[in-house]
Amino acid sequence: MKHKTTSADAAAELKAANIEPALSPSAARQALGGISAATEFRWNRHGLLKPFYIGGSKFYRPSHIRELIEEGGAAI
């Protein structure tokens, strides 16, 4: 009998491998207090947000979003 992989199993495997999930731009904007797409664009242009791309799609690292929040927007 095969063991079904659950999202909790997948999250545990990612954590054990020290790999963090990627946030979509909309999830990152929501995590940053519901900023607008225009604000996201400006913050990218000024280097405050650092996206990475997979197959042409933009993503953000949760650790970077947390750092930005912990700074309290001091760099903004």
N, C-alpha and C positions, 0 to 999 in steps of 0.2 A: 504494500500500500504506500503510495507516494504521500509525502508531507506537503500540504499546501503552504505556500509562502504568503504570509500576511504582511500588511504594511508595517506592523510592529517588528516583524522579523527583518524586513528590509531596512528599517530605520536602525535596528541594532547592528546589522551588518555594516551599514554606512558609518556608524559611530565607531565600531571596532576598527574599521579601515581608515578612520580619520578623514572621511569624505563627507562634506556637508551638502545638503540638497541645494538646488538653485532656486532662486525666487524669480518669478516673472516680473516684468516691469509693474504690472498692476498690483501684485502682492507687495512689492517693495514700496510703492507709493502709499499703499494702505498702512504698511508698517511704520512709515515715516509721518504718520498723522493725517493721511489722506491728501497728500500734496497733489497738485494737478500735473498733467502730462507736460504742460509748459514749464512748470517748476523743475520737473525731472530733467527736461531738456537743458535748461539753464545750468542746473547743478552738474550735469554731465559735461557741458561746455567749459565750465570753470574748474573741472576736476574734482568736485566734491563727491560725486558718485562715480564708481568705476565699474562699468558693465563688462561682461565678457560674452562672447558669442559662440554659439554652437549651431552649426548648419545655417547660419544667417539669422538666427533668433537671438535676441538680447536677453541676458539674465544677470542677476546680482547675487553676490555671496551674502548669506545671512550674517556672517561675522562682520563684514564691512558695514552693513546696515546697523548692526548693534553698536559698533564703534562710533558711527555718526550720531546715533541717538545718545550714547553715553557722553559724548562731547558736548551735548546740549546745543548743538548747532553753533558752537563757538567759531567754527570756520566759515559759517554761512554769512 
